Structures are given as structure tokens and as C-alpha cells.
Amino acid sequence: MINTPLDKILFMDIETVGCDATYKKLQKSNKALAFQFNNYLDYFQKKYSEEAESTVDQLFVNKAALTPEFAKIVCISFAFMVAGEVRVQSFSGEDEKTILEGAKDIMDRVHAKGYTLCGHNIKGFDIPMLEKRMIINGMSLPKILPTYDTKPWDMKVIDTKEIWACGAFGSLGTLELMCISLGIESPKNMEVTGNKVHEAFWTKKDIDGITDYCEKDTVTLVEVLMKLKDLK
């Protein structure tokens, strides 16, 4: 089912938060960007039905992290196999550009060695988020990342969400559900989880907790692919 050797795959996960702690603070730090977020209020309320009655302040805290223009990457974790053992390397903290530069260095090095990227919903979230945040930070993109003109058959990307969909459009496909179905411990049972990252970063300053959560996701991806490769 998976033909790529495990030791030629770079497993990746990212954690994002809103670009500021609150919408009111964004109004002070970047008035033009705050204006744009307010312009898209209807878009967010329609896209996320649970936010239909939310104020702009609530929407910013709950959903800004999901949109590259209004987000900030606070952690990028990589996992890779070396001599049969899983190694993990993370870049995290408050300085987004430093995080992106560290990640770019890793991706450039593995690209030269013929690696393939792997992530859950990596095509729909992680890659677009990384690319836009790198561009916004004035950085060129690592060659391993596909761009707008990369042909689908030339993409060196394994998306476990696509694998789990088995060709169905719009099927259920969270990493947590996939793990539970495969008998793998879910990474979503930690104190810091996806919907708590914004608060963990801006209020609790819990970089270590965010990093632990991000690393757990990447190690879980290795376990998922090992399970799939063992299918007879």
C-alpha cells in the first residue's frame, strides 16, 4: 500500500495560533490586517457553522490559526527513521521566522537525498500554511514543497488523510479517528491539543506542551505508516 521506504520519508506536523493574542490586540498591532479579518467575518461564520453566532473576537481566537494570512506558526516537528529508530527534531518558540528557517534547512537537506514528505491533511493544511507563512516572511520555498505548477504525479507527498479516504470524497478522516480504527494510541489525549494551542501559546506560554503535542503527532504518523506497510 505504501511503496516508499520508511527511511526515505520525512514525517511532519505543524502547530499554529492566531497572529496575535486577541482581535483587539491585532487592531492595535496591525490595523489593516484586523480590518481584513473583520471583512471575512461572514466567510468564517458560514464555513464553521458552530461559529454562526460568534463575535469577531471569539472567531479570531477560535479560527484565526486555521488561515495562513491571520495565523502564526509556533512549532514544526519532523520525524524520520534512522537505522530502524524514530528520531524527532522540532523548531518552536515565539520567533516564527527562526522556526521557518530551521524547517527550511531540514527540508532542503532531505530533498537532496530524495525524501518524500508525509503528514495528515498535509496537502490541505500544512503545506499551504508553510508556503504562505514563508512567503509572508520573505523566504524562498524549499524545493521539496509542491507549488502551484507542480504536476500531481510529481508531488513527493504522502497524505494519510487521502490514504484513509480510500478514494471517497468528503469521508470522515481525522487522525484521531484513523488511529482509533487502526488500534494506535491517539495523540489527541494530551493536555495540549489542537483547539487549545492558541490559549497554550498566548495565555499559558506553554511552548514545551505545544512541542510535545506536535512531536507526538509526527511519531504517530510513523506508527500509522508502519501499520499500513505491514498489511499483507
Number of C-alpha atoms within 10 A of each C-alpha: 10 13 6 13 11 19 15 17 21 23 29 28 26 27 22 23 30 28 25 21 16 19 24 14 13 20 15 10 12 13 14 11 15 19 13 12 22 17 12 11 17 13 12 22 18 11 10 12 10 10 17 15 10 15 12 22 12 14 21 28 19 20 19 24 24 18 18 22 17 20 20 25 26 27 28 26 24 25 24 21 17 11 7 9 9 14 12 16 15 19 20 22 18 15 13 17 18 14 18 23 15 15 21 20 12 15 22 16 14 16 19 10 10 11 23 22 22 24 25 24 19 23 20 11 16 20 21 17 22 22 20 16 21 20 11 13 13 10 15 11 17 18 13 20 21 19 14 5 6 10 9 9 7 8 15 18 22 22 16 21 20 17 16 17 14 9 9 10 8 7 12 12 16 13 22 17 14 18 18 11 10 13 11 15 13 16 21 15 10 13 12 21 17 16 13 13 26 30 17 20 21 17 10 11 15 15 18 15 18 29 22 17 25 26 25 19 26 28 21 21 23 22 17 18 17 13 13 14 15 9 8 5
